[in-house]
Amino acid sequence: MTALDLLAIVAHPDDAELTCGGTLIKAARMGRRTGVLDLTAGEMGSRGSAELRASDAAEAKAILGVSVRETLGLPDSGITNTPETRRLVAGVLRRLRPRIVIAPAPAPFGRHPDHRVAAELIRDAVFVSGLRKLDDALPPFRPHKVVHSITYREDHLKPTFVVDISDTFEDKLAAIRCYRSQFDDALQAGEVYPNGEPLYDVVRHQAAHYGTLIRVRYGEPFYTTETMRVDDITALEVSTF
């Protein structure tokens, strides 16, 4: 299999669409090989079923344009960061060989416990994936970078960068709408806090908010623990005034 350029690893089906769907669509349109790994099947969702979520995810996959979408099969609302789960995720990383991994917002942020644990699990698995003595048939591999999607997570984290999704936002929303059993008539979901408006309107307002940070219509925010490098300071974008 050809290595992926970008892999979003998320706790549940619909997490990728909600948090970084516009970025995935944009990357695919740029010719990048993209993918999604859902750690669980979302079987604990309040509405619908795991089978319905799988059907929704398959429909959304076509809109996202991802080359690969897989489910790891960890228990929904029971994700743990253990040697065994790290080995399972590392095995996927060694097989798909993504250059960039998108993870949930870093712990301790995240309303859902699966999101908080998944963030640590993914970072640890990226490290473990590079260990030569790991009990795995595939050769060691470690992605170049882990970035955390902090969409809907204001907290005190300032985004390291924001991706302009002005041209892909409507498609992002279409991918989210694939989970109609979960979201139609909903006021909140996952990390999306309610304000009394329909969920889809909240998603639009949030994307517009992140867009203003980089002076565009819609955006998706990301955080990195490492400092970003700049070679040409005169080429910096986003006007101060």
Kinemage of the C-alpha trace (Angstrom):
@kinemage 1
@onewidth
@group {chain A} dominant
@subgroup {mainchain}
@vectorlist {calphas} color= white
{ca met a 1} P 0.000 0.000 0.000
{ca thr a 2} L 1.199 3.502 -0.845
{ca ala a 3} L 2.027 5.531 2.260
{ca leu a 4} L -0.504 8.120 3.384
{ca asp a 5} L 0.284 11.816 3.520
{ca leu a 6} L -2.285 12.504 6.240
{ca leu a 7} L -4.131 10.260 8.700
{ca ala a 8} L -6.780 11.453 11.160
{ca ile a 9} L -7.052 9.119 14.136
{ca val a 10} L -10.241 9.740 16.102
{ca ala a 11} L -12.246 8.071 18.842
{ca his a 12} L -15.593 7.703 17.061
{ca pro a 13} L -17.148 7.758 13.590
{ca asp a 14} L -18.161 11.406 12.938
{ca asp a 15} L -15.276 12.857 15.008
{ca ala a 16} L -13.114 13.394 11.933
{ca glu a 17} L -15.944 15.069 10.055
{ca leu a 18} L -16.714 17.394 12.961
{ca thr a 19} L -13.146 18.378 13.855
{ca cys a 20} L -10.999 18.228 10.725
{ca gly a 21} L -13.273 17.284 7.831
{ca gly a 22} L -12.542 20.445 5.870
{ca thr a 23} L -8.807 19.881 6.183
{ca leu a 24} L -9.097 16.269 4.998
{ca ile a 25} L -11.167 17.302 1.981
{ca lys a 26} L -8.748 20.101 1.127
{ca ala a 27} L -5.740 17.787 1.344
{ca ala a 28} L -7.409 15.174 -0.863
{ca arg a 29} L -8.203 17.819 -3.479
{ca met a 30} L -4.546 18.813 -3.446
{ca gly a 31} L -3.682 15.251 -4.452
{ca arg a 32} L -2.627 14.039 -1.008
{ca arg a 33} L -3.384 10.484 0.110
{ca thr a 34} L -5.529 10.789 3.194
{ca gly a 35} L -7.179 8.434 5.641
{ca val a 36} L -9.259 8.093 8.800
{ca leu a 37} L -8.836 5.567 11.596
{ca asp a 38} L -11.867 5.360 13.888
{ca leu a 39} L -10.704 3.782 17.152
{ca thr a 40} L -14.249 2.597 18.009
{ca ala a 41} L -17.441 1.815 16.119
{ca gly a 42} L -19.411 4.350 18.156
{ca glu a 43} L -21.641 1.653 19.581
{ca met a 44} L -22.415 3.670 22.732
{ca gly a 45} L -23.979 6.532 20.769
{ca ser a 46} L -27.276 7.691 22.248
{ca arg a 47} L -29.053 7.371 18.918
{ca gly a 48} L -28.757 4.782 16.181
{ca ser a 49} L -26.478 1.745 16.267
{ca ala a 50} L -22.937 0.700 15.381
{ca glu a 51} L -24.236 -0.726 12.098
{ca leu a 52} L -25.928 2.555 11.207
{ca arg a 53} L -22.836 4.542 12.179
{ca ala a 54} L -20.765 2.310 9.879
{ca ser a 55} L -23.152 3.039 7.000
{ca asp a 56} L -23.001 6.763 7.765
{ca ala a 57} L -19.194 6.655 7.871
{ca ala a 58} L -19.033 4.920 4.492
{ca glu a 59} L -21.236 7.633 2.987
{ca ala a 60} L -19.113 10.366 4.559
{ca lys a 61} L -15.904 8.683 3.327
{ca ala a 62} L -16.884 9.429 -0.263
{ca ile a 63} L -17.357 13.111 0.536
{ca leu a 64} L -14.107 13.364 2.488
{ca gly a 65} L -12.249 11.808 -0.426
{ca val a 66} L -10.069 9.711 1.865
{ca ser a 67} L -8.207 6.764 0.395
{ca val a 68} L -8.575 4.657 3.538
{ca arg a 69} L -11.092 4.471 6.370
{ca glu a 70} L -10.758 1.758 9.005
{ca thr a 71} L -12.199 0.916 12.423
{ca leu a 72} L -9.817 -0.446 15.063
{ca gly a 73} L -12.570 -1.944 17.226
{ca leu a 74} L -11.688 -0.567 20.655
{ca pro a 75} L -14.648 -0.287 23.079
{ca asp a 76} L -16.661 2.919 22.803
{ca ser a 77} L -16.503 4.888 26.078
{ca gly a 78} L -13.796 2.480 27.184
{ca ile a 79} L -10.660 3.470 25.275
{ca thr a 80} L -7.545 2.869 27.351
{ca asn a 81} L -3.891 3.749 26.849
{ca thr a 82} L -2.148 0.448 27.538
{ca pro a 83} L 0.762 -1.472 26.000
{ca glu a 84} L -1.771 -3.542 24.051
{ca thr a 85} L -3.743 -0.608 22.615
{ca arg a 86} L -0.512 1.228 21.802
{ca arg a 87} L 0.684 -1.840 19.911
{ca leu a 88} L -2.597 -2.034 17.975
{ca val a 89} L -2.435 1.601 16.881
{ca ala a 90} L 1.290 1.298 16.134
{ca gly a 91} L 0.531 -1.638 13.851
{ca val a 92} L -1.818 0.544 11.797
{ca leu a 93} L 0.782 3.315 11.659
{ca arg a 94} L 3.420 0.900 10.388
{ca arg a 95} L 1.064 -0.371 7.706
{ca leu a 96} L -0.356 2.964 6.501
{ca arg a 97} L 2.866 4.977 7.120
{ca pro a 98} L 1.298 8.458 7.347
{ca arg a 99} L 3.595 11.475 7.265
{ca ile a 100} L 1.210 13.599 9.363
{ca val a 101} L -1.183 12.344 12.038
{ca ile a 102} L -4.150 14.379 13.284
{ca ala a 103} L -5.111 13.538 16.873
{ca pro a 104} L -7.815 14.901 19.195
{ca ala a 105} L -7.157 17.879 21.451
{ca pro a 106} L -4.377 17.077 23.944
{ca ala a 107} L -5.268 15.938 27.452
{ca pro a 108} L -6.599 17.146 29.845
{ca phe a 109} L -8.882 18.889 27.337
{ca gly a 110} L -11.867 17.170 25.813
{ca arg a 111} L -15.321 16.631 27.258
{ca his a 112} L -15.627 12.964 26.273
{ca pro a 113} L -13.213 10.666 28.159
{ca asp a 114} L -12.494 8.760 24.940
{ca his a 115} L -11.216 11.965 23.334
{ca arg a 116} L -8.844 12.724 26.208
{ca val a 117} L -7.482 9.194 26.376
{ca ala a 118} L -7.237 8.883 22.589
{ca ala a 119} L -5.018 11.966 22.394
{ca glu a 120} L -2.469 10.402 24.745
{ca leu a 121} L -2.840 6.945 23.213
{ca ile a 122} L -2.115 8.261 19.723
{ca arg a 123} L 0.976 10.241 20.735
{ca asp a 124} L 2.332 7.259 22.672
{ca ala a 125} L 1.568 4.873 19.808
{ca val a 126} L 3.439 7.137 17.375
{ca phe a 127} L 6.501 6.790 19.585
{ca val a 128} L 6.074 3.038 20.065
{ca ser a 129} L 5.669 2.558 16.312
{ca gly a 130} L 9.305 3.534 15.866
{ca leu a 131} L 10.676 0.966 18.308
{ca arg a 132} L 12.657 -1.756 16.556
{ca lys a 133} L 11.880 -4.419 19.155
{ca leu a 134} L 8.108 -3.987 19.035
{ca asp a 135} L 6.359 -7.319 18.553
{ca asp a 136} L 5.148 -6.586 15.042
{ca ala a 137} L 5.988 -8.080 11.652
{ca leu a 138} L 6.187 -4.704 9.896
{ca pro a 139} L 9.333 -2.544 10.018
{ca pro a 140} L 9.589 0.385 12.443
{ca phe a 141} L 8.009 3.633 11.341
{ca arg a 142} L 7.336 6.938 13.016
{ca pro a 143} L 5.233 9.746 11.447
{ca his a 144} L 6.947 13.083 10.935
{ca lys a 145} L 4.449 15.110 12.952
{ca val a 146} L 1.425 14.824 15.232
{ca val a 147} L -0.992 17.755 15.196
{ca his a 148} L -3.970 18.097 17.514
{ca ser a 149} L -7.339 19.248 16.214
{ca ile a 150} L -8.729 21.714 18.760
{ca thr a 151} L -11.964 22.557 16.958
{ca tyr a 152} L -14.622 23.457 19.591
{ca arg a 153} L -11.976 23.340 22.361
{ca glu a 154} L -11.418 26.958 23.401
{ca asp a 155} L -10.013 26.268 26.903
{ca his a 156} L -6.724 28.160 27.134
{ca leu a 157} L -5.061 26.616 24.064
{ca lys a 158} L -4.241 29.089 21.318
{ca pro a 159} L -4.090 27.441 17.875
{ca thr a 160} L -0.607 26.990 16.461
{ca phe a 161} L -2.127 27.350 13.004
{ca val a 162} L -5.524 27.434 11.289
{ca val a 163} L -6.287 25.757 7.961
{ca asp a 164} L -8.372 27.812 5.534
{ca ile a 165} L -11.379 25.620 4.682
{ca ser a 166} L -13.440 28.327 3.005
{ca asp a 167} L -13.617 26.279 -0.202
{ca thr a 168} L -14.392 22.997 1.535
{ca phe a 169} L -16.662 23.976 4.420
{ca glu a 170} L -19.937 23.143 2.655
{ca asp a 171} L -18.552 19.687 1.836
{ca lys a 172} L -17.448 19.285 5.457
{ca leu a 173} L -21.011 20.071 6.521
{ca ala a 174} L -22.358 17.597 3.969
{ca ala a 175} L -20.103 14.905 5.459
{ca ile a 176} L -21.370 15.734 8.953
{ca arg a 177} L -24.964 15.517 7.709
{ca cys a 178} L -24.298 11.899 6.684
{ca tyr a 179} L -24.727 11.105 10.383
{ca arg a 180} L -28.334 12.223 10.267
{ca ser a 181} L -29.383 9.597 12.802
{ca gln a 182} L -27.039 11.259 15.269
{ca phe a 183} L -27.298 14.924 14.377
{ca asp a 184} L -30.627 15.817 12.767
{ca asp a 185} L -32.525 17.867 15.377
{ca ala a 186} L -29.462 17.746 17.678
{ca leu a 187} L -28.198 20.795 19.572
{ca gln a 188} L -24.826 19.352 20.577
{ca ala a 189} L -22.468 16.471 19.823
{ca gly a 190} L -19.061 15.369 21.051
{ca glu a 191} L -17.071 18.498 21.849
{ca val a 192} L -19.696 20.808 20.327
{ca tyr a 193} L -21.345 22.661 23.205
{ca pro a 194} L -24.962 23.802 22.772
{ca asn a 195} L -26.099 27.406 22.432
{ca gly a 196} L -29.726 26.692 21.591
{ca glu a 197} L -29.213 26.592 17.816
{ca pro a 198} L -29.261 23.460 15.632
{ca leu a 199} L -25.952 21.608 15.648
{ca tyr a 200} L -25.266 22.353 11.991
{ca asp a 201} L -25.555 26.097 12.642
{ca val a 202} L -23.185 25.870 15.602
{ca val a 203} L -20.637 24.083 13.398
{ca arg a 204} L -20.902 26.871 10.828
{ca his a 205} L -20.516 29.629 13.432
{ca gln a 206} L -17.497 27.938 14.988
{ca ala a 207} L -15.800 27.505 11.607
{ca ala a 208} L -16.452 31.180 10.864
{ca his a 209} L -14.908 32.119 14.215
{ca tyr a 210} L -11.730 30.182 13.448
{ca gly a 211} L -11.684 31.710 9.993
{ca thr a 212} L -11.551 35.217 11.459
{ca leu a 213} L -8.302 34.277 13.203
{ca ile a 214} L -6.617 34.075 9.800
{ca arg a 215} L -8.901 36.602 8.042
{ca val a 216} L -10.831 34.074 5.931
{ca arg a 217} L -14.432 32.894 5.928
{ca tyr a 218} L -14.011 29.438 7.493
{ca gly a 219} L -11.160 27.681 9.270
{ca glu a 220} L -10.128 24.663 11.364
{ca pro a 221} L -7.650 25.161 14.247
{ca phe a 222} L -4.732 22.920 15.188
{ca tyr a 223} L -2.193 22.810 18.004
{ca thr a 224} L 1.345 21.424 18.047
{ca thr a 225} L 3.539 20.938 21.081
{ca glu a 226} L 6.595 21.906 19.073
{ca thr a 227} L 7.338 25.406 17.775
{ca met a 228} L 6.685 25.956 14.082
{ca arg a 229} L 9.633 26.928 11.873
{ca val a 230} L 9.738 29.972 9.581
{ca asp a 231} L 12.449 30.417 6.938
{ca asp a 232} L 11.337 33.708 5.376
{ca ile a 233} L 9.890 36.104 7.932
{ca thr a 234} L 8.877 38.536 5.183
{ca ala a 235} L 6.523 35.913 3.743
{ca leu a 236} L 4.389 35.642 6.906
{ca glu a 237} L 0.668 35.705 6.224
{ca val a 238} L -2.290 37.134 8.215
{ca ser a 239} L -2.242 40.891 8.636
{ca thr a 240} L -1.883 42.302 12.151
{ca phe a 241} L -4.322 45.131 11.440
